[in-house]
Amino acid sequence: MILQGSAQLTAAGEIWDLAPGTVIRVGAAQKRKIVPGPKGATILALGGAPGKPYEPPVRAKRSA
């Protein structure tokens, strides 16, 4: 989610302009690039870790 500023997202060969309040979802295996706008951007990324691709959590199976 873009909290402040602006950014541009490139994913799946398409480009989207992102403004405050914009919510985006990109699949875990999909390559993406987010470039901040001229005044920067504050982005809330859930499940993100700087410099690392997202890895879904391993969940324990329940026994019956």
N, C-alpha and C positions, 0 to 999 in steps of 0.2 A: 504494500500500500504506500502510495506517495503521500507523505505528511506535509512537506513543505517544498517549495521550489518546483522544478520540472525535470523530466528526464526523457530519454528515448530508449525504447526496448526494441531489440532486434532478436527475433526467434522464428524458426521455421521459414526463413526467407522473407519474412514480412517485418515492417517497421511500424511501431505505434508510438505516438506522442503521449506522454503521461503527465497529468496535472494533479494537484492535490485532491485527495479523495478517490483517486483511481485505484481500484483493486485489480491485481493481476494474478494469474496462476500459470506457472510453467511446469510441465512434467519433469520429474526427477532426472530422466535420462536425456531430456532435450537441451541442446546447447542454446545459450542465450547470452546477450550482452546488454548491459544497461549503462548508458552514458548520461551523466548529469547535465542539466541545462546550464546556461551561462551564469546563473546565480547559485548553482549547486542544487542539491536535492537531499532531503531527509527521507529515508526509506525504512519502513518497518518490514522486515523479512522474517517470516515464521518458518522455522525449520532450517534456516540458513546458518552457515558457518563461514566466516571470512576465509577466502582462499581454498575452500574445500567444496566439492560437489555434495549435494544432498544425498544422504544415505537413509533409506527408510529404517525405522527401528526394528530390531528383531524382537518378536513377541513370543512369549512362552505359550505353549499349548496347554489348555486346561485338560485335566484328566476327568473322565466321566464318573 
